[in-house]
Amino acid sequence: MEKIEEKCLKFVLHYYQQGKLDTRKALQKFRHSHGEVYSGSFVRWYWMVAGIAAMLCIVGGIRLLLHTDADHKGWVKLVAEKSPVEYVLPDSSKVVIYPQSSVRYHLQGYLHHRREVQLEGEVGFSVRHDSLRPFTVIGRLSEVRVLGTEFRVHEVSGDTAFVQVKTGKVRLSSVGHPDAVILTAGMSAQVVKGQKHPQVNGKKKIEKGNFVFDNTPLPKVLEELSAYFHVRLKCENTSKRLTASFKAQSLDEIIEIIEKVLKVKIEKQE
């Protein structure tokens, strides 16, 4: 009896999806596939499976209420407030939403038509490959389309969107404009408000929690640091360029190093 209960439990856990598990159909399919009927004990393990399914639905429902905001029109909004939060989308793609950022998608449209999400702020993506349904991220300024890859988009500043590709390949364009560039692993680019063409920054090593600058203008350095640490950095001397790499651990240490190397004064506003 232990064997059949164990098989039943594994079956439910394998086929469970949020809002999609029909316990009767699941049990019928299980009995048909295994050719096993237990007249005396069927009721007991039936209710055990039903209880497990109910428990999973309750837990999933609580998580949905705590972390998402679904309106009556079918839109789901995933939000991170004070710390990064990881979510799994309906197709098993993953997103890491950074503080004060969010992702929004239409549930039925995502499941049945096209994988499209709307972005605000800074979000990392690990997209599940699906050649028939490309994955699209739309922000205020940028539009990114992929088949399956890992990349990061941040639109924290009001006039610039940055895209960094860790693995795979993406197609980047400005919202509302057909011109696009292809970014592969290790490449980054930016979309500036009012400009039709994305600006490719070249190919460089990109690792989570690292900053790599290669003869980068100081204003751009400060903009990227400001976006990551959610502060405002300013410097009167905008002609300097920086070549350096930093671990994203202490902003004050990074500022101190830049000031000493470039002999400038950086102002930080919380």
C-alpha positions as protocol buffer text, in pm:
chain_id: "A"
residue {
  index: 1
  type: MET
  ca { x: 0 y: 0 z: 0 }
}
residue {
  index: 2
  type: GLU
  ca { x: 291 y: 230 z: 69 }
}
residue {
  index: 3
  type: LYS
  ca { x: 406 y: 193 z: -288 }
}
residue {
  index: 4
  type: ILE
  ca { x: 76 y: 302 z: -440 }
}
residue {
  index: 5
  type: GLU
  ca { x: 50 y: 601 z: -203 }
}
residue {
  index: 6
  type: GLU
  ca { x: 403 y: 704 z: -289 }
}
residue {
  index: 7
  type: LYS
  ca { x: 329 y: 677 z: -662 }
}
residue {
  index: 8
  type: CYS
  ca { x: 11 y: 874 z: -616 }
}
residue {
  index: 9
  type: LEU
  ca { x: 188 y: 1151 z: -428 }
}
residue {
  index: 10
  type: LYS
  ca { x: 461 y: 1180 z: -691 }
}
residue {
  index: 11
  type: PHE
  ca { x: 197 y: 1187 z: -965 }
}
residue {
  index: 12
  type: VAL
  ca { x: 9 y: 1477 z: -805 }
}
residue {
  index: 13
  type: LEU
  ca { x: 324 y: 1678 z: -740 }
}
residue {
  index: 14
  type: HIS
  ca { x: 443 y: 1619 z: -1097 }
}
residue {
  index: 15
  type: TYR
  ca { x: 121 y: 1725 z: -1269 }
}
residue {
  index: 16
  type: TYR
  ca { x: 21 y: 2009 z: -1034 }
}
residue {
  index: 17
  type: GLN
  ca { x: -1 y: 2358 z: -1185 }
}
residue {
  index: 18
  type: GLN
  ca { x: -147 y: 2670 z: -1025 }
}
residue {
  index: 19
  type: GLY
  ca { x: -524 y: 2666 z: -1075 }
}
residue {
  index: 20
  type: LYS
  ca { x: -514 y: 2374 z: -1319 }
}
residue {
  index: 21
  type: LEU
  ca { x: -528 y: 2049 z: -1119 }
}
residue {
  index: 22
  type: ASP
  ca { x: -849 y: 1846 z: -1153 }
}
residue {
  index: 23
  type: THR
  ca { x: -813 y: 1576 z: -888 }
}
residue {
  index: 24
  type: ARG
  ca { x: -1072 y: 1345 z: -1043 }
}
residue {
  index: 25
  type: LYS
  ca { x: -907 y: 1351 z: -1385 }
}
residue {
  index: 26
  type: ALA
  ca { x: -563 y: 1312 z: -1228 }
}
residue {
  index: 27
  type: LEU
  ca { x: -672 y: 1005 z: -1033 }
}
residue {
  index: 28
  type: GLN
  ca { x: -846 y: 851 z: -1335 }
}
residue {
  index: 29
  type: LYS
  ca { x: -535 y: 902 z: -1545 }
}
residue {
  index: 30
  type: PHE
  ca { x: -318 y: 755 z: -1271 }
}
residue {
  index: 31
  type: ARG
  ca { x: -535 y: 442 z: -1238 }
}
residue {
  index: 32
  type: HIS
  ca { x: -554 y: 393 z: -1615 }
}
residue {
  index: 33
  type: SER
  ca { x: -177 y: 435 z: -1667 }
}
residue {
  index: 34
  type: HIS
  ca { x: -84 y: 197 z: -1387 }
}
residue {
  index: 35
  type: GLY
  ca { x: -366 y: -57 z: -1433 }
}
residue {
  index: 36
  type: GLU
  ca { x: -423 y: -70 z: -1060 }
}
residue {
  index: 37
  type: VAL
  ca { x: -760 y: -59 z: -881 }
}
residue {
  index: 38
  type: TYR
  ca { x: -783 y: -83 z: -505 }
}
residue {
  index: 39
  type: SER
  ca { x: -1147 y: -124 z: -406 }
}
residue {
  index: 40
  type: GLY
  ca { x: -1094 y: -140 z: -31 }
}
residue {
  index: 41
  type: SER
  ca { x: -828 y: 126 z: 1 }
}
residue {
  index: 42
  type: PHE
  ca { x: -919 y: 351 z: -293 }
}
residue {
  index: 43
  type: VAL
  ca { x: -1127 y: 591 z: -84 }
}
residue {
  index: 44
  type: ARG
  ca { x: -843 y: 646 z: 163 }
}
residue {
  index: 45
  type: TRP
  ca { x: -572 y: 731 z: -89 }
}
residue {
  index: 46
  type: TYR
  ca { x: -822 y: 925 z: -305 }
}
residue {
  index: 47
  type: TRP
  ca { x: -887 y: 1164 z: -17 }
}
residue {
  index: 48
  type: MET
  ca { x: -517 y: 1174 z: 61 }
}
residue {
  index: 49
  type: VAL
  ca { x: -446 y: 1297 z: -293 }
}
residue {
  index: 50
  type: ALA
  ca { x: -739 y: 1538 z: -283 }
}
residue {
  index: 51
  type: GLY
  ca { x: -607 y: 1674 z: 46 }
}
residue {
  index: 52
  type: ILE
  ca { x: -259 y: 1722 z: -97 }
}
residue {
  index: 53
  type: ALA
  ca { x: -403 y: 1901 z: -400 }
}
residue {
  index: 54
  type: ALA
  ca { x: -615 y: 2124 z: -180 }
}
residue {
  index: 55
  type: MET
  ca { x: -314 y: 2204 z: 37 }
}
residue {
  index: 56
  type: LEU
  ca { x: -107 y: 2295 z: -269 }
}
residue {
  index: 57
  type: CYS
  ca { x: -387 y: 2515 z: -402 }
}
residue {
  index: 58
  type: ILE
  ca { x: -418 y: 2692 z: -67 }
}
residue {
  index: 59
  type: VAL
  ca { x: -43 y: 2749 z: -40 }
}
residue {
  index: 60
  type: GLY
  ca { x: -30 y: 2870 z: -402 }
}
residue {
  index: 61
  type: GLY
  ca { x: -326 y: 3097 z: -339 }
}
residue {
  index: 62
  type: ILE
  ca { x: -163 y: 3248 z: -30 }
}
residue {
  index: 63
  type: ARG
  ca { x: 159 y: 3310 z: -220 }
}
residue {
  index: 64
  type: LEU
  ca { x: -38 y: 3473 z: -502 }
}
residue {
  index: 65
  type: LEU
  ca { x: -218 y: 3702 z: -259 }
}
residue {
  index: 66
  type: LEU
  ca { x: 102 y: 3797 z: -81 }
}
residue {
  index: 67
  type: HIS
  ca { x: 319 y: 3869 z: -383 }
}
residue {
  index: 68
  type: THR
  ca { x: 95 y: 3953 z: -677 }
}
residue {
  index: 69
  type: ASP
  ca { x: -184 y: 4191 z: -765 }
}
residue {
  index: 70
  type: ALA
  ca { x: -434 y: 4041 z: -1012 }
}
residue {
  index: 71
  type: ASP
  ca { x: -718 y: 4263 z: -1126 }
}
residue {
  index: 72
  type: HIS
  ca { x: -1061 y: 4165 z: -1259 }
}
residue {
  index: 73
  type: LYS
  ca { x: -941 y: 4199 z: -1620 }
}
residue {
  index: 74
  type: GLY
  ca { x: -687 y: 3920 z: -1582 }
}
residue {
  index: 75
  type: TRP
  ca { x: -370 y: 4126 z: -1538 }
}
residue {
  index: 76
  type: VAL
  ca { x: -112 y: 4000 z: -1288 }
}
residue {
  index: 77
  type: LYS
  ca { x: 147 y: 4232 z: -1136 }
}
residue {
  index: 78
  type: LEU
  ca { x: 461 y: 4104 z: -963 }
}
residue {
  index: 79
  type: VAL
  ca { x: 633 y: 4354 z: -735 }
}
residue {
  index: 80
  type: ALA
  ca { x: 952 y: 4383 z: -529 }
}
residue {
  index: 81
  type: GLU
  ca { x: 967 y: 4651 z: -262 }
}
residue {
  index: 82
  type: LYS
  ca { x: 1278 y: 4659 z: -41 }
}
residue {
  index: 83
  type: SER
  ca { x: 1475 y: 4355 z: -162 }
}
residue {
  index: 84
  type: PRO
  ca { x: 1507 y: 4145 z: -481 }
}
residue {
  index: 85
  type: VAL
  ca { x: 1236 y: 3882 z: -528 }
}
residue {
  index: 86
  type: GLU
  ca { x: 1238 y: 3582 z: -763 }
}
residue {
  index: 87
  type: TYR
  ca { x: 918 y: 3467 z: -934 }
}
residue {
  index: 88
  type: VAL
  ca { x: 837 y: 3181 z: -1172 }
}
residue {
  index: 89
  type: LEU
  ca { x: 614 y: 3277 z: -1465 }
}
residue {
  index: 90
  type: PRO
  ca { x: 341 y: 3042 z: -1600 }
}
residue {
  index: 91
  type: ASP
  ca { x: 578 y: 2894 z: -1862 }
}
residue {
  index: 92
  type: SER
  ca { x: 850 y: 2826 z: -1599 }
}
residue {
  index: 93
  type: SER
  ca { x: 1058 y: 3124 z: -1709 }
}
residue {
  index: 94
  type: LYS
  ca { x: 1209 y: 3303 z: -1408 }
}
residue {
  index: 95
  type: VAL
  ca { x: 1235 y: 3670 z: -1321 }
}
residue {
  index: 96
  type: VAL
  ca { x: 1435 y: 3844 z: -1050 }
}
residue {
  index: 97
  type: ILE
  ca { x: 1266 y: 4173 z: -969 }
}
residue {
  index: 98
  type: TYR
  ca { x: 1489 y: 4429 z: -801 }
}
residue {
  index: 99
  type: PRO
  ca { x: 1370 y: 4680 z: -536 }
}
residue {
  index: 100
  type: GLN
  ca { x: 1102 y: 4930 z: -638 }
}
residue {
  index: 101
  type: SER
  ca { x: 1045 y: 4743 z: -966 }
}
residue {
  index: 102
  type: SER
  ca { x: 767 y: 4533 z: -1115 }
}
residue {
  index: 103
  type: VAL
  ca { x: 656 y: 4304 z: -1400 }
}
residue {
  index: 104
  type: ARG
  ca { x: 300 y: 4293 z: -1536 }
}
residue {
  index: 105
  type: TYR
  ca { x: 139 y: 4042 z: -1774 }
}
residue {
  index: 106
  type: HIS
  ca { x: -206 y: 3927 z: -1886 }
}
residue {
  index: 107
  type: LEU
  ca { x: -252 y: 3573 z: -1756 }
}
residue {
  index: 108
  type: GLN
  ca { x: -473 y: 3424 z: -2029 }
}
residue {
  index: 109
  type: GLY
  ca { x: -284 y: 3602 z: -2306 }
}
residue {
  index: 110
  type: TYR
  ca { x: 47 y: 3476 z: -2168 }
}
residue {
  index: 111
  type: LEU
  ca { x: -77 y: 3118 z: -2141 }
}
residue {
  index: 112
  type: HIS
  ca { x: -251 y: 3088 z: -2478 }
}
residue {
  index: 113
  type: HIS
  ca { x: -129 y: 3356 z: -2719 }
}
residue {
  index: 114
  type: ARG
  ca { x: 209 y: 3521 z: -2663 }
}
residue {
  index: 115
  type: ARG
  ca { x: 461 y: 3553 z: -2383 }
}
residue {
  index: 116
  type: GLU
  ca { x: 470 y: 3926 z: -2324 }
}
residue {
  index: 117
  type: VAL
  ca { x: 548 y: 4116 z: -2003 }
}
residue {
  index: 118
  type: GLN
  ca { x: 556 y: 4485 z: -1922 }
}
residue {
  index: 119
  type: LEU
  ca { x: 844 y: 4611 z: -1711 }
}
residue {
  index: 120
  type: GLU
  ca { x: 901 y: 4897 z: -1471 }
}
residue {
  index: 121
  type: GLY
  ca { x: 1241 y: 4947 z: -1308 }
}
residue {
  index: 122
  type: GLU
  ca { x: 1503 y: 4670 z: -1310 }
}
residue {
  index: 123
  type: VAL
  ca { x: 1440 y: 4301 z: -1373 }
}
residue {
  index: 124
  type: GLY
  ca { x: 1656 y: 3998 z: -1455 }
}
residue {
  index: 125
  type: PHE
  ca { x: 1516 y: 3726 z: -1683 }
}
residue {
  index: 126
  type: SER
  ca { x: 1591 y: 3357 z: -1736 }
}
residue {
  index: 127
  type: VAL
  ca { x: 1363 y: 3265 z: -2027 }
}
residue {
  index: 128
  type: ARG
  ca { x: 1252 y: 2914 z: -2111 }
}
residue {
  index: 129
  type: HIS
  ca { x: 1310 y: 2830 z: -2477 }
}
residue {
  index: 130
  type: ASP
  ca { x: 998 y: 2815 z: -2696 }
}
residue {
  index: 131
  type: SER
  ca { x: 1058 y: 2861 z: -3068 }
}
residue {
  index: 132
  type: LEU
  ca { x: 686 y: 2898 z: -3140 }
}
residue {
  index: 133
  type: ARG
  ca { x: 627 y: 3171 z: -2883 }
}
residue {
  index: 134
  type: PRO
  ca { x: 902 y: 3432 z: -2852 }
}
residue {
  index: 135
  type: PHE
  ca { x: 932 y: 3609 z: -2518 }
}
residue {
  index: 136
  type: THR
  ca { x: 891 y: 3988 z: -2527 }
}
residue {
  index: 137
  type: VAL
  ca { x: 971 y: 4246 z: -2259 }
}
residue {
  index: 138
  type: ILE
  ca { x: 828 y: 4595 z: -2306 }
}
residue {
  index: 139
  type: GLY
  ca { x: 941 y: 4890 z: -2096 }
}
residue {
  index: 140
  type: ARG
  ca { x: 882 y: 5262 z: -2125 }
}
residue {
  index: 141
  type: LEU
  ca { x: 1174 y: 5297 z: -2368 }
}
residue {
  index: 142
  type: SER
  ca { x: 1298 y: 4955 z: -2471 }
}
residue {
  index: 143
  type: GLU
  ca { x: 1153 y: 4641 z: -2628 }
}
residue {
  index: 144
  type: VAL
  ca { x: 1344 y: 4312 z: -2600 }
}
residue {
  index: 145
  type: ARG
  ca { x: 1249 y: 3993 z: -2783 }
}
residue {
  index: 146
  type: VAL
  ca { x: 1410 y: 3655 z: -2714 }
}
residue {
  index: 147
  type: LEU
  ca { x: 1366 y: 3284 z: -2774 }
}
residue {
  index: 148
  type: GLY
  ca { x: 1549 y: 3162 z: -2464 }
}
residue {
  index: 149
  type: THR
  ca { x: 1830 y: 3331 z: -2273 }
}
residue {
  index: 150
  type: GLU
  ca { x: 1937 y: 3513 z: -1957 }
}
residue {
  index: 151
  type: PHE
  ca { x: 1945 y: 3890 z: -1964 }
}
residue {
  index: 152
  type: ARG
  ca { x: 1879 y: 4195 z: -1752 }
}
residue {
  index: 153
  type: VAL
  ca { x: 1685 y: 4514 z: -1821 }
}
residue {
  index: 154
  type: HIS
  ca { x: 1687 y: 4824 z: -1603 }
}
residue {
  index: 155
  type: GLU
  ca { x: 1492 y: 5137 z: -1672 }
}
residue {
  index: 156
  type: VAL
  ca { x: 1536 y: 5305 z: -1336 }
}
residue {
  index: 157
  type: SER
  ca { x: 1639 y: 5637 z: -1486 }
}
residue {
  index: 158
  type: GLY
  ca { x: 1368 y: 5820 z: -1675 }
}
residue {
  index: 159
  type: ASP
  ca { x: 1555 y: 5871 z: -2003 }
}
residue {
  index: 160
  type: THR
  ca { x: 1776 y: 5562 z: -2049 }
}
residue {
  index: 161
  type: ALA
  ca { x: 1720 y: 5187 z: -2056 }
}
residue {
  index: 162
  type: PHE
  ca { x: 2010 y: 4942 z: -2019 }
}
residue {
  index: 163
  type: VAL
  ca { x: 2009 y: 4582 z: -2144 }
}
residue {
  index: 164
  type: GLN
  ca { x: 2277 y: 4329 z: -2051 }
}
residue {
  index: 165
  type: VAL
  ca { x: 2287 y: 3976 z: -2198 }
}
residue {
  index: 166
  type: LYS
  ca { x: 2441 y: 3695 z: -1995 }
}
residue {
  index: 167
  type: THR
  ca { x: 2363 y: 3398 z: -2223 }
}
residue {
  index: 168
  type: GLY
  ca { x: 2186 y: 3348 z: -2555 }
}
residue {
  index: 169
  type: LYS
  ca { x: 2072 y: 3620 z: -2792 }
}
residue {
  index: 170
  type: VAL
  ca { x: 1817 y: 3903 z: -2784 }
}
residue {
  index: 171
  type: ARG
  ca { x: 1673 y: 4154 z: -3026 }
}
residue {
  index: 172
  type: LEU
  ca { x: 1665 y: 4508 z: -2885 }
}
residue {
  index: 173
  type: SER
  ca { x: 1473 y: 4805 z: -3023 }
}
residue {
  index: 174
  type: SER
  ca { x: 1327 y: 5134 z: -2908 }
}
residue {
  index: 175
  type: VAL
  ca { x: 955 y: 5115 z: -2832 }
}
residue {
  index: 176
  type: GLY
  ca { x: 758 y: 5208 z: -3144 }
}
residue {
  index: 177
  type: HIS
  ca { x: 1056 y: 5186 z: -3383 }
}
residue {
  index: 178
  type: PRO
  ca { x: 1144 y: 4894 z: -3614 }
}
residue {
  index: 179
  type: ASP
  ca { x: 1523 y: 4939 z: -3613 }
}
residue {
  index: 180
  type: ALA
  ca { x: 1686 y: 4680 z: -3389 }
}
residue {
  index: 181
  type: VAL
  ca { x: 2023 y: 4540 z: -3285 }
}
residue {
  index: 182
  type: ILE
  ca { x: 2117 y: 4183 z: -3195 }
}
residue {
  index: 183
  type: LEU
  ca { x: 2294 y: 4135 z: -2863 }
}
residue {
  index: 184
  type: THR
  ca { x: 2473 y: 3810 z: -2779 }
}
residue {
  index: 185
  type: ALA
  ca { x: 2627 y: 3678 z: -2458 }
}
residue {
  index: 186
  type: GLY
  ca { x: 2843 y: 3937 z: -2283 }
}
residue {
  index: 187
  type: MET
  ca { x: 2707 y: 4233 z: -2477 }
}
residue {
  index: 188
  type: SER
  ca { x: 2517 y: 4533 z: -2346 }
}
residue {
  index: 189
  type: ALA
  ca { x: 2335 y: 4827 z: -2502 }
}
residue {
  index: 190
  type: GLN
  ca { x: 2121 y: 5122 z: -2408 }
}
residue {
  index: 191
  type: VAL
  ca { x: 1811 y: 5292 z: -2541 }
}
residue {
  index: 192
  type: VAL
  ca { x: 1798 y: 5668 z: -2489 }
}
residue {
  index: 193
  type: LYS
  ca { x: 1470 y: 5858 z: -2486 }
}
residue {
  index: 194
  type: GLY
  ca { x: 1416 y: 6042 z: -2815 }
}
residue {
  index: 195
  type: GLN
  ca { x: 1662 y: 5826 z: -3012 }
}
residue {
  index: 196
  type: LYS
  ca { x: 1541 y: 5564 z: -3260 }
}
residue {
  index: 197
  type: HIS
  ca { x: 1854 y: 5346 z: -3262 }
}
residue {
  index: 198
  type: PRO
  ca { x: 1986 y: 5150 z: -2958 }
}
residue {
  index: 199
  type: GLN
  ca { x: 2349 y: 5220 z: -2869 }
}
residue {
  index: 200
  type: VAL
  ca { x: 2562 y: 4906 z: -2844 }
}
residue {
  index: 201
  type: ASN
  ca { x: 2828 y: 4929 z: -2573 }
}
residue {
  index: 202
  type: GLY
  ca { x: 3038 y: 4643 z: -2704 }
}
residue {
  index: 203
  type: LYS
  ca { x: 3119 y: 4303 z: -2563 }
}
residue {
  index: 204
  type: LYS
  ca { x: 3242 y: 4269 z: -2207 }
}
residue {
  index: 205
  type: LYS
  ca { x: 3222 y: 4025 z: -1921 }
}
residue {
  index: 206
  type: ILE
  ca { x: 2901 y: 4064 z: -1724 }
}
residue {
  index: 207
  type: GLU
  ca { x: 2854 y: 3887 z: -1395 }
}
residue {
  index: 208
  type: LYS
  ca { x: 2586 y: 3926 z: -1135 }
}
residue {
  index: 209
  type: GLY
  ca { x: 2695 y: 4180 z: -876 }
}
residue {
  index: 210
  type: ASN
  ca { x: 2990 y: 4309 z: -1085 }
}
residue {
  index: 211
  type: PHE
  ca { x: 3052 y: 4634 z: -1267 }
}
residue {
  index: 212
  type: VAL
  ca { x: 3296 y: 4641 z: -1560 }
}
residue {
  index: 213
  type: PHE
  ca { x: 3385 y: 4975 z: -1720 }
}
residue {
  index: 214
  type: ASP
  ca { x: 3610 y: 5003 z: -2026 }
}
residue {
  index: 215
  type: ASN
  ca { x: 3703 y: 5364 z: -2106 }
}
residue {
  index: 216
  type: THR
  ca { x: 3347 y: 5452 z: -2005 }
}
residue {
  index: 217
  type: PRO
  ca { x: 3244 y: 5820 z: -1974 }
}
residue {
  index: 218
  type: LEU
  ca { x: 3204 y: 5918 z: -1609 }
}
residue {
  index: 219
  type: PRO
  ca { x: 2840 y: 6032 z: -1649 }
}
residue {
  index: 220
  type: LYS
  ca { x: 2748 y: 5687 z: -1776 }
}
residue {
  index: 221
  type: VAL
  ca { x: 2938 y: 5522 z: -1489 }
}
residue {
  index: 222
  type: LEU
  ca { x: 2748 y: 5731 z: -1236 }
}
residue {
  index: 223
  type: GLU
  ca { x: 2418 y: 5661 z: -1409 }
}
residue {
  index: 224
  type: GLU
  ca { x: 2471 y: 5285 z: -1395 }
}
residue {
  index: 225
  type: LEU
  ca { x: 2576 y: 5297 z: -1029 }
}
residue {
  index: 226
  type: SER
  ca { x: 2281 y: 5521 z: -946 }
}
residue {
  index: 227
  type: ALA
  ca { x: 2039 y: 5279 z: -1112 }
}
residue {
  index: 228
  type: TYR
  ca { x: 2179 y: 4978 z: -926 }
}
residue {
  index: 229
  type: PHE
  ca { x: 2203 y: 5132 z: -578 }
}
residue {
  index: 230
  type: HIS
  ca { x: 1891 y: 5351 z: -617 }
}
residue {
  index: 231
  type: VAL
  ca { x: 2064 y: 5677 z: -532 }
}
residue {
  index: 232
  type: ARG
  ca { x: 2154 y: 5985 z: -732 }
}
residue {
  index: 233
  type: LEU
  ca { x: 2523 y: 6042 z: -808 }
}
residue {
  index: 234
  type: LYS
  ca { x: 2648 y: 6368 z: -955 }
}
residue {
  index: 235
  type: CYS
  ca { x: 2985 y: 6508 z: -1055 }
}
residue {
  index: 236
  type: GLU
  ca { x: 3071 y: 6848 z: -1203 }
}
residue {
  index: 237
  type: ASN
  ca { x: 3360 y: 6709 z: -1409 }
}
residue {
  index: 238
  type: THR
  ca { x: 3196 y: 6511 z: -1691 }
}
residue {
  index: 239
  type: SER
  ca { x: 3496 y: 6480 z: -1923 }
}
residue {
  index: 240
  type: LYS
  ca { x: 3669 y: 6197 z: -1737 }
}
residue {
  index: 241
  type: ARG
  ca { x: 3656 y: 5831 z: -1845 }
}
residue {
  index: 242
  type: LEU
  ca { x: 3693 y: 5521 z: -1629 }
}
residue {
  index: 243
  type: THR
  ca { x: 3845 y: 5178 z: -1687 }
}
residue {
  index: 244
  type: ALA
  ca { x: 3787 y: 4957 z: -1384 }
}
residue {
  index: 245
  type: SER
  ca { x: 3587 y: 4669 z: -1240 }
}
residue {
  index: 246
  type: PHE
  ca { x: 3408 y: 4657 z: -904 }
}
residue {
  index: 247
  type: LYS
  ca { x: 3216 y: 4415 z: -688 }
}
residue {
  index: 248
  type: ALA
  ca { x: 2873 y: 4559 z: -613 }
}
residue {
  index: 249
  type: GLN
  ca { x: 2916 y: 4542 z: -236 }
}
residue {
  index: 250
  type: SER
  ca { x: 2984 y: 4892 z: -104 }
}
residue {
  index: 251
  type: LEU
  ca { x: 2887 y: 5202 z: -299 }
}
residue {
  index: 252
  type: ASP
  ca { x: 3092 y: 5425 z: -68 }
}
residue {
  index: 253
  type: GLU
  ca { x: 3408 y: 5223 z: -143 }
}
residue {
  index: 254
  type: ILE
  ca { x: 3341 y: 5242 z: -517 }
}
residue {
  index: 255
  type: ILE
  ca { x: 3291 y: 5618 z: -497 }
}
residue {
  index: 256
  type: GLU
  ca { x: 3610 y: 5659 z: -297 }
}
residue {
  index: 257
  type: ILE
  ca { x: 3814 y: 5463 z: -553 }
}
residue {
  index: 258
  type: ILE
  ca { x: 3670 y: 5658 z: -848 }
}
residue {
  index: 259
  type: GLU
  ca { x: 3739 y: 5991 z: -675 }
}
residue {
  index: 260
  type: LYS
  ca { x: 4101 y: 5895 z: -607 }
}
residue {
  index: 261
  type: VAL
  ca { x: 4167 y: 5751 z: -953 }
}
residue {
  index: 262
  type: LEU
  ca { x: 4004 y: 6031 z: -1152 }
}
residue {
  index: 263
  type: LYS
  ca { x: 4068 y: 6309 z: -898 }
}
residue {
  index: 264
  type: VAL
  ca { x: 3706 y: 6419 z: -893 }
}
residue {
  index: 265
  type: LYS
  ca { x: 3441 y: 6485 z: -628 }
}
residue {
  index: 266
  type: ILE
  ca { x: 3121 y: 6279 z: -647 }
}
residue {
  index: 267
  type: GLU
  ca { x: 2805 y: 6394 z: -470 }
}
residue {
  index: 268
  type: LYS
  ca { x: 2562 y: 6129 z: -343 }
}
residue {
  index: 269
  type: GLN
  ca { x: 2195 y: 6203 z: -283 }
}
residue {
  index: 270
  type: GLU
  ca { x: 1977 y: 5938 z: -117 }
}
